[in-house]
């Protein structure tokens, strides 16, 4: 055992550095440079400022930490181990990036308790941080009382040059500045290196001035390698500014301490190698073995366990007082944190009968949202500047704005990608909030990375997408989604639902609201659709069901989704009048149907009935799994066209005549 010759703070900082160095070296894979450079700021933050309980990572009033530059994840794993989280042991550190370890190659919230959000795709983490801060602000505004502060925590983010280059960060940070999120503090690891080398080759803007223009409070620590007091002062100054988020630019050296690789791209994403580790130890006066932590450093860092227990105990006393003084609010707060939905919430779902007024499913979506809002206080969301097209405004509430954080209508502006990433943060805040966000379906392409991360990180975001097909009409092919639904169905753990009428819309929301570990995307029509006989709220959860049937075994099965289901019903009536036995299956969700057992699937699509015709105003790819080798699909395998919606549908073959003719061709 070596004898410490460094200050206690230096021992702690270097413990973080060398855990990262050793783990990457053992794995022969990883990114040691960021942890080596960012260790001082991370140590100061976790040691002096952050409130958290290592023995209860889900304690509600903890500060949230997001490593937006997720490639440097060994920084976070080192902090979790050193501060006493049970989720990351020294063996896990040694098994970095290996099968079964809680130390994957980028931070994953569903793998590692203590990791708040999944990061790695650059820019996403800072956007998640904006969502986390919005959730805190909302809960604080709703539940805090002048004599009892129940919700009071910060969101801290470490981000890098790559995060600032990605456009999505600009979307979210611009909104954060507008909203004045004073409890959002971002530490910018300003090390001037990206994978290709010096950032000077592509990135020379003044990031601080950009954030000032966004409305952020901006500070600069010039020596992030050594100036621990300067880092601490900057964080203190940031906390003193309550009406703006703060960016602390911390200038560092990537791979600090490495004589030959420090400050270069060579230390960004590759192990140092044995010889360079030896030189780095000499440079940093580190005489400990691989994965060896000085006892003084570990003892100091582990003080976080007692601090955390004390902080949580103090908060629980506050909660007890709150329950005594404000019983109704406390009951709602506790219910939200339990992740259990209010009893009987689904009773509020609107129901429709055949003969009721034909409505676009975006209109029945609006009715459903507003029916649920009073019974689901968790529901919060909005649109990317399309509120009056998506029809997503909650009439019960005003707009979430600076000074009015208690409101539930979020105004994202034209920021689809940032909107999705922010909603992921809200969903993962652990406050029970159920975020929804909306845009035109075709613009899901702008937010696909965020939607994918919703699915990956088990964030129960509800995506409300309208104008779901070529049926939207005059706006033309730029706005008409043809391949979009198929591409979204390819994302694992994402449920895609395309309702056919009002009852199916209510059923879609019933599925989406209950799905707290997976996102749901609903695609709604612009054009009015009839309320169908036989449609069902509860059947949506099965993914597909028999909407209408023949006497005896059918000769033909017509399968439709969304706005094409009524067309299938009309075609079935025409064919039945000519003596054909026809079953109509409404299939609002492939994913939900695929999750049913074989017996149910057989009851809807019996193998004996091989003549099947699917009708959907989108590309035909994928439908072969349901129509089989003797089936057919009416779809749109090209871009759309600009004309009135009804005419566009007609020109692309979504007519009674064409469906009947294609059905007869199958039968012949």
C-alpha positions in Angstrom: 0.0 0.0 0.0 1.4 3.4 -1.0 1.6 6.3 1.4 -0.5 9.3 0.4 1.5 12.3 -0.5 -1.4 14.3 -2.0 -4.2 16.4 -0.5 -7.4 14.5 0.3 -9.1 16.3 -2.6 -6.4 15.3 -5.0 -6.6 11.7 -3.9 -10.4 11.7 -4.5 -10.0 13.3 -7.9 -7.3 10.9 -9.0 -9.3 8.0 -7.7 -12.0 8.9 -10.2 -9.4 9.3 -12.9 -7.6 6.0 -12.3 -10.8 3.9 -11.9 -11.7 5.1 -15.4 -8.2 4.5 -16.8 -8.0 1.0 -15.3 -11.5 0.0 -16.4 -11.0 1.1 -20.0 -7.6 -0.6 -20.0 -9.0 -3.9 -18.8 -11.9 -3.8 -21.3 -9.6 -2.6 -24.1 -12.5 -0.4 -25.0 -14.0 2.9 -23.8 -13.3 6.6 -23.4 -10.9 7.6 -20.6 -10.2 11.1 -21.8 -13.4 12.8 -20.5 -13.3 11.2 -17.0 -9.6 12.2 -16.6 -10.4 15.8 -17.6 -13.8 16.2 -15.9 -13.0 14.5 -12.6 -12.3 17.7 -10.7 -15.7 19.3 -11.6 -17.5 16.0 -11.0 -15.8 15.6 -7.6 -16.7 19.1 -6.4 -20.3 18.7 -7.6 -20.9 15.3 -6.0 -18.9 16.1 -2.8 -20.1 19.6 -2.0 -23.4 20.2 -3.7 -25.4 17.3 -4.8 -28.1 15.8 -2.5 -28.6 12.1 -3.1 -29.0 8.9 -1.1 -26.8 6.1 -2.4 -28.8 3.6 -0.4 -32.1 4.8 -2.0 -31.3 5.9 -5.6 -35.0 6.6 -6.2 -35.5 9.0 -3.3 -37.8 11.6 -4.8 -36.2 14.9 -3.7 -32.6 13.9 -4.8 -30.8 16.2 -7.1 -30.6 14.7 -10.6 -27.3 14.2 -12.4 -27.1 13.7 -16.1 -23.9 12.9 -18.0 -24.9 14.1 -21.4 -21.5 13.2 -22.7 -22.3 9.6 -22.1 -19.3 8.2 -23.7 -17.4 9.2 -20.6 -19.6 7.0 -18.5 -16.7 5.6 -16.4 -16.8 9.0 -14.7 -20.3 8.3 -13.5 -19.6 4.7 -12.6 -16.6 5.7 -10.6 -18.7 8.3 -8.7 -21.5 5.7 -8.0 -19.0 3.2 -6.7 -17.0 5.7 -4.6 -20.1 7.3 -3.0 -21.5 4.0 -2.0 -24.2 2.9 -4.4 -24.9 -0.8 -4.2 -25.6 -0.9 -7.9 -21.9 -0.4 -8.9 -19.4 -2.6 -7.1 -15.6 -2.7 -7.7 -16.3 -6.0 -9.6 -18.7 -4.1 -11.8 -16.0 -1.5 -12.5 -13.6 -4.3 -13.4 -16.3 -5.7 -15.7 -16.9 -2.5 -17.6 -18.6 -3.0 -20.9 -18.9 -6.8 -20.3 -22.0 -9.0 -20.4 -24.2 -8.7 -17.3 -22.3 -5.9 -15.6 -24.1 -2.8 -14.4 -21.4 -0.7 -16.2 -22.4 -0.8 -19.9 -20.7 1.2 -22.6 -22.9 4.2 -22.1 -25.2 5.1 -19.1 -28.5 3.2 -19.2 -31.1 4.1 -16.6 -32.8 0.7 -16.9 -29.5 -1.1 -16.2 -27.8 1.0 -13.4 -29.7 2.4 -10.4 -28.3 5.9 -9.9 -28.3 6.7 -13.6 -31.3 8.9 -14.3 -31.5 8.8 -18.1 -29.9 6.9 -20.9 -27.3 9.0 -22.6 -24.8 8.5 -25.4 -26.3 10.0 -28.5 -24.9 13.4 -28.0 -27.2 16.2 -27.1 -29.9 14.0 -25.8 -28.8 14.2 -22.2 -28.9 18.0 -21.9 -32.4 17.9 -23.4 -33.4 15.2 -20.9 -32.0 17.6 -18.2 -34.3 20.3 -19.4 -37.2 17.9 -19.1 -36.1 16.9 -15.6 -35.9 20.6 -14.6 -39.3 21.3 -16.0 -40.8 18.4 -14.1 -39.2 19.7 -10.8 -40.5 23.2 -11.5 -44.0 21.9 -12.2 -44.2 19.7 -9.1 -42.8 22.5 -7.0 -45.4 25.0 -8.3 -48.2 22.5 -7.7 -47.4 21.2 -4.3 -45.1 23.6 -2.4 -46.7 25.8 0.2 -45.3 29.0 1.8 -44.7 27.2 5.0 -43.8 23.8 3.6 -41.3 23.2 0.7 -41.8 19.6 -0.4 -40.2 19.7 -3.9 -36.8 21.3 -4.0 -34.0 19.8 -6.1 -31.6 20.7 -8.8 -30.7 19.1 -12.2 -27.0 19.1 -12.9 -25.7 18.2 -16.3 -22.1 17.6 -17.6 -22.0 18.1 -21.4 -19.3 18.4 -23.9 -18.4 20.0 -27.2 -20.3 17.2 -29.1 -23.5 17.9 -27.2 -23.2 21.6 -28.0 -22.6 20.8 -31.7 -25.8 18.7 -32.0 -28.7 20.8 -33.0 -31.1 19.1 -30.6 -29.3 20.7 -27.6 -30.0 24.1 -29.1 -33.7 23.4 -29.4 -34.0 22.4 -25.7 -31.6 24.9 -24.3 -33.4 27.8 -26.1 -36.6 26.7 -24.5 -35.0 26.3 -21.1 -33.8 29.9 -21.3 -37.2 31.1 -22.2 -38.7 29.3 -19.3 -36.1 30.6 -16.8 -35.4 27.2 -15.3 -33.2 28.4 -12.5 -32.6 24.9 -11.0 -30.9 23.6 -14.2 -27.1 23.9 -14.0 -25.0 22.6 -16.8 -21.2 22.2 -16.6 -19.7 22.4 -20.0 -16.5 20.3 -20.3 -14.7 22.7 -22.6 -11.7 20.6 -23.7 -11.6 21.6 -27.4 -11.3 18.0 -28.6 -13.7 15.7 -30.6 -13.1 12.5 -32.4 -11.6 14.1 -35.5 -9.2 16.2 -33.5 -9.2 19.8 -32.4 -12.7 21.3 -32.5 -11.1 24.3 -34.3 -11.6 22.4 -37.6 -15.4 22.7 -37.4 -16.5 24.4 -34.2 -15.2 27.9 -33.4 -18.3 29.7 -32.2 -18.5 31.3 -28.7 -20.7 28.9 -26.9 -21.0 31.2 -23.9 -22.4 34.0 -26.0 -24.8 31.6 -27.7 -26.2 30.5 -24.3 -26.4 34.1 -23.1 -28.6 34.7 -26.2 -30.7 31.8 -25.1 -31.3 33.6 -21.8 -28.9 31.5 -19.7 -26.6 32.8 -16.9 -23.1 32.0 -18.1 -19.9 31.5 -16.0 -16.4 30.4 -16.9 -13.8 28.5 -14.8 -10.6 28.9 -16.7 -8.6 26.2 -15.0 -10.9 23.2 -14.7 -8.0 20.9 -14.2 -6.9 22.2 -10.8 -9.1 25.1 -9.6 -11.5 23.2 -7.3 -12.3 26.4 -5.4 -13.2 28.1 -8.6 -15.5 25.3 -9.6 -17.2 25.4 -6.2 -17.6 29.1 -6.4 -19.1 28.9 -9.9 -21.7 26.3 -8.8 -22.5 28.4 -5.7 -23.0 31.5 -7.9 -25.1 29.4 -10.3 -27.4 28.4 -7.4 -27.8 32.0 -6.4 -29.4 32.8 -9.8 -32.9 31.5 -9.5 -34.6 32.8 -12.6 -32.2 31.6 -15.3 -30.5 28.2 -16.0 -26.8 28.4 -15.8 -24.0 27.2 -18.1 -20.6 26.9 -16.4 -17.9 26.7 -19.0 -15.2 24.7 -17.4 -12.0 24.7 -19.5 -10.2 21.3 -19.1 -7.6 19.1 -20.7 -9.0 15.9 -22.1 -6.9 13.0 -20.7 -5.4 15.3 -18.1 -2.2 13.8 -16.6 -1.3 11.7 -19.6 2.0 13.1 -20.9 1.8 11.9 -24.5 -2.0 11.7 -25.1 -3.4 14.3 -22.9 -5.0 17.1 -24.9 -5.3 15.0 -28.0 -8.0 13.0 -29.8 -5.9 9.9 -29.1 -7.2 9.8 -25.5 -10.9 10.3 -26.4 -12.0 6.8 -27.3 -9.1 4.4 -26.7 -7.3 2.8 -23.8 -4.0 4.5 -22.8 -1.9 1.4 -22.9 0.3 0.1 -20.2 3.3 2.3 -20.9 1.2 5.5 -21.0 -0.6 4.5 -17.7 2.8 4.2 -16.1 3.8 7.6 -17.3 0.4 9.1 -16.2 0.8 7.6 -12.7 4.2 9.3 -12.5 2.7 12.6 -13.8 -0.1 12.5 -11.2 2.1 11.2 -8.3 -0.1 8.0 -8.2 1.6 5.0 -6.7 -1.4 2.7 -6.3 -2.1 -0.5 -8.2 -4.8 -1.1 -10.7 -8.3 -0.6 -9.2 -6.7 0.3 -5.9 -8.4 3.2 -4.1 -6.7 5.0 -1.2 -8.5 4.3 2.1 -8.7 8.0 2.9 -10.3 8.8 -0.4 -12.9 6.0 -0.2 -13.7 6.9 3.4 -14.2 10.6 2.4 -16.4 9.8 -0.6 -18.5 7.3 1.4 -19.6 10.1 3.7 -22.2 10.6 1.0 -24.1 7.6 2.5 -24.7 9.3 5.9 -25.3 12.6 4.2 -27.9 11.0 1.9 -29.7 9.2 4.7 -29.8 12.4 6.7 -31.1 14.4 3.8 -33.9 11.9 3.1 -34.8 11.7 6.7 -35.2 15.4 6.9 -37.3 15.4 3.8 -39.6 12.7 5.1 -40.2 14.8 8.2 -41.2 17.6 5.9 -43.5 15.2 4.1 -45.1 14.1 7.4 -45.8 17.8 8.3 -47.2 18.3 4.8 -49.5 15.4 5.2 -50.8 16.9 8.5 -51.4 20.4 7.1 -52.4 19.6 3.5 -54.0 16.2 3.5 -55.6 16.4 0.1 -52.6 17.6 -1.7 -50.4 15.1 0.1 -52.7 12.3 -1.0 -52.4 13.4 -4.6 -48.6 13.8 -4.3 -48.2 10.4 -2.8 -50.5 8.8 -5.4 -48.4 10.3 -8.2 -45.1 9.2 -6.8 -46.5 5.6 -6.4 -46.8 5.3 -10.2 -50.3 3.9 -9.6 -53.0 5.5 -11.7 -56.0 7.0 -9.9 -58.8 4.5 -9.3 -61.5 4.5 -12.0 -59.6 6.9 -14.3 -60.6 4.9 -17.4 -64.3 5.5 -16.7 -63.8 9.0 -18.1 -62.9 7.7 -21.6 -65.5 8.9 -24.1 -67.7 6.3 -25.8 -69.4 6.5 -29.2 -72.3 4.8 -30.9 -73.0 4.1 -34.6 -74.8 7.1 -35.9 -72.9 9.6 -33.8 -71.4 12.4 -35.7 -68.4 11.5 -38.0 -65.3 13.1 -36.6 -61.6 13.1 -37.4 -59.8 11.0 -34.9 -57.7 14.1 -34.1 -61.0 15.5 -32.8 -61.8 12.4 -30.8 -58.2 12.6 -29.5 -58.9 16.1 -28.3 -62.1 15.0 -26.6 -60.3 12.1 -24.9 -57.4 14.3 -23.6 -59.8 16.7 -22.1 -61.9 14.0 -20.6 -58.9 12.5 -19.0 -57.2 15.8 -17.8 -59.5 16.3 -14.7 -59.1 12.6 -13.5 -55.4 12.3 -14.4 -53.5 15.1 -12.7 -50.3 13.4 -14.0 -51.1 14.3 -17.6 -49.0 17.1 -19.0 -47.9 18.0 -22.5 -48.3 20.0 -25.7 -47.4 20.4 -29.3 -44.5 21.6 -31.5 -46.3 24.8 -32.5 -49.3 22.9 -33.9 -51.7 23.0 -31.0 -54.7 24.0 -33.0 -54.0 21.4 -35.7 -53.0 18.6 -33.4 -55.8 19.6 -31.0 -53.8 18.9 -27.9 -54.7 21.8 -25.5 -56.0 20.9 -22.1 -58.9 23.3 -21.5 -58.6 22.8 -17.8 -55.2 24.5 -17.6 -53.2 27.4 -18.8 -49.7 27.4 -20.3 -46.5 26.3 -18.5 -44.5 29.5 -18.6 -42.0 31.3 -16.4 -43.9 32.2 -13.3 -46.7 29.7 -14.1 -45.0 26.4 -13.8 -48.1 24.8 -12.3 -49.9 24.8 -15.6 -50.0 21.7 -17.8 -50.0 22.9 -21.4 -46.4 22.8 -22.6 -45.5 25.1 -25.5 -42.5 23.6 -27.3 -42.3 25.9 -30.3 -41.1 24.5 -33.6 -38.7 22.1 -31.9 -39.8 18.5 -32.6 -36.6 16.7 -31.7 -36.0 18.7 -28.5 -39.7 18.2 -27.6 -39.3 14.4 -27.7 -36.1 14.5 -25.7 -37.5 16.8 -23.1 -40.5 14.6 -22.7 -38.2 11.6 -22.0 -36.7 13.7 -19.1 -40.2 14.4 -17.8 -41.2 10.8 -18.0 -38.0 9.7 -16.2 -38.3 12.2 -13.4 -40.0 9.7 -11.2 -42.8 12.1 -10.2 -45.5 10.1 -11.8 -46.0 12.7 -14.6 -47.4 11.4 -17.9 -46.0 13.5 -20.7 -47.5 13.7 -24.2 -46.2 15.6 -27.2 -47.7 16.2 -30.6 -46.9 17.1 -34.2 -47.8 16.0 -37.7 -47.0 12.3 -38.2 -44.5 13.0 -41.0 -42.5 15.1 -38.6 -41.8 12.1 -36.4 -38.7 11.9 -38.6 -37.4 15.1 -36.9 -37.7 13.4 -33.5 -36.9 9.8 -34.3 -33.8 9.7 -32.2 -35.8 10.8 -29.2 -38.6 8.3 -29.9 -36.0 5.5 -30.1 -34.6 6.5 -26.8 -38.1 6.6 -25.3 -38.4 3.0 -26.2 -34.9 2.0 -25.2 -35.0 3.8 -21.8 -38.5 2.6 -21.0 -39.9 6.1 -20.8 -43.7 6.1 -21.0 -44.1 9.1 -23.3 -47.3 9.4 -25.3 -46.8 10.6 -28.9 -49.9 12.2 -30.4 -49.4 12.4 -34.2 -52.0 13.8 -36.5 -52.5 14.2 -40.2 -51.6 10.5 -40.5 -51.8 9.8 -44.3 -52.2 11.0 -47.8 -55.7 11.8 -46.7 -54.5 15.1 -45.3 -54.6 16.4 -48.9 -53.5 19.8 -50.2 -50.3 20.2 -48.2 -48.9 17.5 -50.5 -46.1 15.0 -50.4 -43.8 16.9 -48.0 -46.5 16.5 -45.4 -48.1 13.2 -46.3 -46.5 10.3 -44.4 -46.3 7.1 -46.5 -43.4 5.2 -45.0 -43.6 6.8 -41.5 -45.9 4.3 -39.8 -43.9 1.3 -41.2 -40.6 2.8 -40.0 -42.0 3.5 -36.5 -43.3 -0.1 -36.2 -39.7 -1.2 -36.6 -38.7 0.4 -33.3 -38.6 -2.2 -30.5 -40.7 -1.5 -27.4 -42.7 1.2 -29.2 -46.4 0.6 -29.5 -47.9 2.2 -32.6 -51.7 2.6 -32.8 -53.8 3.9 -35.7 -57.4 4.2 -34.4 -60.4 3.9 -36.8 -63.0 5.9 -34.8 -63.8 7.5 -31.5 -64.0 4.2 -29.5 -60.7 3.1 -30.8 -59.2 6.5 -30.0 -60.4 6.0 -26.4 -58.9 2.5 -26.5 -55.6 3.9 -27.7 -55.4 6.3 -24.8 -56.3 3.5 -22.4 -53.3 1.6 -23.6 -51.0 4.6 -23.7 -51.8 5.9 -20.3 -51.4 2.5 -18.7 -48.0 1.9 -20.4 -45.6 3.5 -18.0 -42.5 1.5 -19.1 -42.9 1.9 -22.9 -43.8 4.8 -25.2 -47.0 4.8 -27.3 -47.4 6.6 -30.6 -50.9 7.2 -31.8 -51.6 8.3 -35.4 -54.8 10.3 -35.9 -56.6 11.4 -39.1 -57.3 14.9 -40.3 -60.4 13.8 -42.2 -63.7 12.9 -40.5 -64.5 9.2 -40.0 -67.8 7.5 -39.1 -68.4 5.9 -35.7 -68.3 2.2 -36.5 -70.7 -0.5 -35.4 -68.8 -3.1 -33.5 -65.8 -0.9 -32.6 -64.5 -1.3 -29.1 -62.4 0.5 -26.5 -61.2 -2.6 -24.8 -60.4 -4.5 -28.0 -57.7 -2.0 -29.0 -55.5 -3.6 -26.3 -55.6 -6.8 -28.4 -54.2 -5.0 -31.4 -56.7 -6.5 -33.8 -60.2 -7.8 -33.5 -63.2 -8.9 -35.5 -65.2 -5.8 -36.3 -67.8 -7.6 -38.4 -68.2 -11.2 -39.5 -70.0 -13.5 -41.8 -72.2 -16.5 -41.1 -69.9 -19.5 -41.0 -66.3 -19.6 -42.2 -65.4 -16.5 -44.2 -64.2 -16.6 -47.8 -62.2 -13.5 -47.4 -60.8 -11.3 -44.6 -60.4 -7.6 -45.0 -57.9 -6.0 -42.7 -57.8 -2.3 -42.2 -56.2 0.3 -40.0 -57.3 3.9 -39.2 -59.2 5.7 -41.9 -59.2 2.6 -44.1 -61.4 0.5 -41.8 -64.6 2.2 -42.8 -63.7 1.5 -46.4 -63.3 -2.2 -45.5 -66.7 -2.1 -43.9 -68.3 -0.6 -47.1 -66.5 -3.2 -49.3 -67.6 -6.0 -47.0 -71.2 -4.9 -47.4 -70.9 -4.8 -51.2 -69.3 -8.2 -51.4 -71.7 -9.8 -48.9 -74.6 -8.5 -51.1 -73.1 -10.6 -53.9 -72.9 -13.7 -51.8 -69.3 -13.6 -50.5 -68.7 -14.3 -46.8 -66.5 -11.5 -45.5 -64.9 -10.8 -42.2 -63.6 -7.3 -41.4 -60.7 -7.1 -39.0 -59.7 -3.8 -37.5 -56.0 -3.9 -36.7 -55.1 -0.6 -34.9 -51.7 -2.0 -33.6 -49.4 -4.7 -35.0 -47.4 -4.7 -31.8 -50.3 -5.3 -29.5 -51.7 -8.1 -31.8 -48.3 -9.8 -32.0 -48.2 -9.8 -28.1 -51.4 -12.0 -28.0 -51.3 -15.7 -27.6 -51.5 -18.0 -30.6 -55.1 -19.0 -29.8 -56.3 -15.4 -29.9 -54.4 -14.6 -33.1 -56.0 -17.7 -34.7 -59.5 -16.6 -33.7 -59.0 -13.3 -35.5 -56.9 -14.5 -38.5 -57.6 -18.2 -38.9 -54.9 -20.0 -40.9 -57.6 -21.7 -43.0 -58.7 -18.5 -44.5 -55.9 -17.6 -46.9 -57.7 -15.0 -48.9 -56.8 -11.8 -47.1 -56.7 -8.2 -48.3 -55.1 -5.5 -46.1 -55.9 -1.8 -46.7 -53.7 0.9 -45.3 -52.8 4.3 -46.7 -49.1 3.7 -46.3 -46.3 1.5 -47.8 -47.1 -2.1 -48.1 -43.9 -3.4 -46.5 -44.5 -5.7 -43.6 -48.1 -6.6 -44.4 -47.1 -9.9 -45.8 -46.9 -11.3 -42.3 -50.6 -10.9 -41.9 -52.0 -11.5 -45.4 -49.8 -14.5 -46.2 -48.7 -15.8 -49.6 -52.2 -15.8 -51.1 -53.1 -12.3 -49.8 -52.9 -8.8 -51.2 -52.3 -5.3 -49.9 -53.7 -1.9 -51.1 -51.1 0.7 -50.0 -49.0 3.6 -51.2 -45.5 2.6 -52.3 -44.6 6.1 -53.5 -44.8 9.7 -52.3 -48.2 11.4 -52.2 -49.6 14.3 -54.2 -51.1 17.7 -53.6 -54.9 17.9 -54.0 -58.0 17.7 -51.8 -57.7 14.7 -49.5 -60.6 12.8 -50.9 -59.3 13.1 -54.4 -55.8 12.0 -53.4 -57.3 8.9 -51.7 -59.3 8.2 -54.8 -56.3 8.5 -57.2 -54.2 6.2 -55.0 -56.9 3.5 -55.1 -58.6 3.9 -51.7 -62.1 3.6 -53.2 -65.0 1.2 -52.7 -64.7 0.0 -56.3 -60.9 -0.7 -56.1 -61.2 -2.6 -52.8 -64.1 -4.7 -54.2 -62.2 -5.4 -57.4 -59.0 -6.4 -55.6 -61.0 -8.6 -53.3 -62.7 -10.4 -56.3 -59.3 -10.8 -58.0 -58.1 -12.6 -54.9 -61.2 -14.9 -54.7 -60.9 -15.7 -58.4 
